[in-house]
């Protein structure tokens, strides 16, 4: 793992990004104290979403009705929905 000061990171930002793109995790320090760790972005997949939603109950019928009503408003030819709010 590479360490850079905040000043080095800002002055050599493209070098920092190149290292991260190559898979490195870089610790940024300020005053000899670590303030951030920057690493490669993780690609998200459908299985990540399924795992995140695994413990959440399915929407109820009221929710489905609310979504349908909102979509209907978006598709209507009515002008500004906030005009008479």
C-alpha positions as CSV (number, residue, x, y, z in Angstrom):
1,X,0.0,0.0,0.0
2,X,1.3,3.4,-1.0
3,X,1.2,6.5,1.3
4,X,1.1,10.0,0.0
5,X,0.7,13.3,1.8
6,X,-2.3,15.5,0.9
7,X,0.1,17.9,-0.8
8,X,1.7,15.1,-2.9
9,X,-1.7,13.7,-3.8
10,X,-3.0,17.1,-5.0
11,X,0.2,18.0,-6.9
12,X,0.4,14.5,-8.5
13,X,-3.2,13.7,-8.9
14,X,-2.7,11.9,-12.2
15,X,0.0,9.7,-10.6
16,X,-2.4,9.0,-7.7
17,X,-5.2,7.9,-10.2
18,X,-2.7,5.8,-12.2
19,X,-1.7,3.9,-9.1
20,X,-5.4,3.3,-8.1
21,X,-6.2,2.3,-11.6
22,X,-3.4,-0.3,-11.4
23,X,-5.2,-1.8,-8.3
24,X,-3.3,0.0,-5.5
25,X,-4.9,1.4,-2.4
26,X,-3.3,4.7,-1.4
27,X,-3.4,6.2,2.1
28,X,-3.5,10.0,2.1
29,X,-1.9,11.6,5.2
30,X,-2.0,15.1,6.6
31,X,0.4,16.0,9.4
32,X,1.5,12.3,9.6
33,X,-2.0,11.2,10.3
34,X,-3.9,9.1,7.8
35,X,-7.0,10.9,6.6
36,X,-8.2,8.8,3.7
37,X,-7.7,5.6,1.9
38,X,-8.5,5.6,-1.8
39,X,-8.7,2.4,-3.8
40,X,-10.1,1.1,-7.0
41,X,-13.9,1.4,-7.6
42,X,-15.7,-1.8,-7.3
43,X,-18.1,-2.7,-10.1
44,X,-21.6,-3.3,-8.9
45,X,-23.7,-6.2,-10.3
46,X,-27.3,-7.4,-10.1
47,X,-26.2,-9.9,-7.5
48,X,-24.9,-7.0,-5.4
49,X,-28.4,-5.4,-5.6
50,X,-30.1,-8.7,-4.8
51,X,-27.9,-9.2,-1.7
52,X,-28.5,-5.6,-0.5
53,X,-32.3,-6.1,-0.8
54,X,-32.4,-9.6,0.6
55,X,-33.7,-8.7,4.0
56,X,-36.2,-6.1,2.9
57,X,-39.9,-7.1,2.6
58,X,-41.5,-6.9,-0.8
59,X,-43.6,-3.7,-1.4
60,X,-47.3,-4.0,-0.4
61,X,-50.3,-3.2,-2.7
62,X,-50.5,0.4,-1.4
63,X,-47.0,1.0,-2.6
64,X,-47.7,-0.4,-6.0
65,X,-50.8,1.8,-6.2
66,X,-48.8,4.9,-5.2
67,X,-46.2,4.2,-8.0
68,X,-48.9,3.7,-10.6
69,X,-50.5,7.0,-9.5
70,X,-47.2,8.8,-9.8
71,X,-46.5,7.3,-13.2
72,X,-50.0,8.3,-14.3
73,X,-49.3,11.9,-13.3
74,X,-46.1,11.9,-15.3
75,X,-47.8,10.5,-18.4
76,X,-50.8,12.8,-18.2
77,X,-51.1,15.8,-20.5
78,X,-51.9,18.0,-17.5
79,X,-49.5,21.0,-17.4
80,X,-47.5,21.8,-14.3
81,X,-48.6,19.4,-11.5
82,X,-47.5,22.1,-8.9
83,X,-49.4,24.9,-10.5
84,X,-52.3,24.8,-8.0
85,X,-50.2,23.6,-5.0
